[in-house]
Amino acid sequence: MNKNNKSNVVGSIITILILIVMAVVGANSDGLYSSQAQNVEQVDNLENVTIHTGDGVISKIPNDGNLRVYCLDVGQGDSILVVHNNKTMLIDASTNQMGSKVVEYLKNLGITKIDYLIGTHPHEDHIGGLDNVIKNFEIGKFYMPKKQANTKTFEDVLDAASSKKLKISSPSIGDKFNVGDAECEVMSIKNEADNLNDCSIVIQMSYDGVKYLFTGDMEAEIESSRTWNEVDILKVGHHGSKTSSSKSFLNQTKPKVALISCGAGNDYGHPHDAAVKRLENIGAKIYRTDKEQTIMVLQEPKMR
């Protein structure tokens, strides 16, 4: 073998070794490379919005001005993260069992502070991991309904907040706040509801002409209690239960994208066929964590 051929062989071997290392550990100068697969889809009629799915979406967030909404893969529970311009909102943190997983996700994304922490209602599959989050991150505002629950999970959240002298506030309908340049408004909260699901803090978020609605476990009774704006992205209520996502509600909101957080093979049968059918009937593209793993909505700002 001549000298040139030897050089070519050595060069090829080095290239292959580099590709193998990148595939195993994943890395580039910005920490954005991930060896795990992710699928990317464009949303019809929303030219600046793409949907990314798979665990590959969990990588350090660059400071690129894009809005990111993560529907985290946390089994039979809810945990939604919103990030824009280094500001963050975390809506729920799934179950006690998944609390450490939520913390791991957030750290892998490069999160160090939660500016708005929201426990939509005191069910374990929504607030179970909040104590883990409070213990591991700096917290700005912390919102929950004024609804007590006689459970250790609820007490753990209160104890974690107390240990960091963190005040828990209950917002009112119409309250507004910003996550970066994304404008948020409280659309529903019912502190006196007997059904804990109906206590859910429901938030509409608007950014650059695109509207999002985060519903917690809101059910049909609350859906019918007010009128709703059309939205583009809907976090489907109550994991796709048949008691949520009523026909009237969906006819008003008309979401293009529906995000469902649920565990594979869960005991509740979520999402229910009836709810899925209603979503399909209004033309929503459905994404589910039990099928797609973590889901990220990426919205690029329009050209100014």
ABEGO torsion letter per residue (X at the ends): XBAAAAAAAAAAAAAAAAAAAAAAAEEBAAGABBABBBBBBBBBGBAABBBBBEAAABBBBBBAGBBBBBBBBAEBBBBBBBBBGGBBBBBEAEBAAAAAAAAAAAAAAGBABBABBBBABBBAAAAAAAAAAAAABBBBBBBBBBBBBBBAAAAAAAAAAAAAGBBBBBBBBGBBBBBEABBBBBABBBAABABAAAABBBBBBBBGGBBBBBAEABBAAAAAABBBBBBABBBBBGGGBAABGBAAAAAAAGBABBBBBBBBGBAAGOBBAAAAAAAAAAGBBBBBAAAAEBBBBBBBBBBX
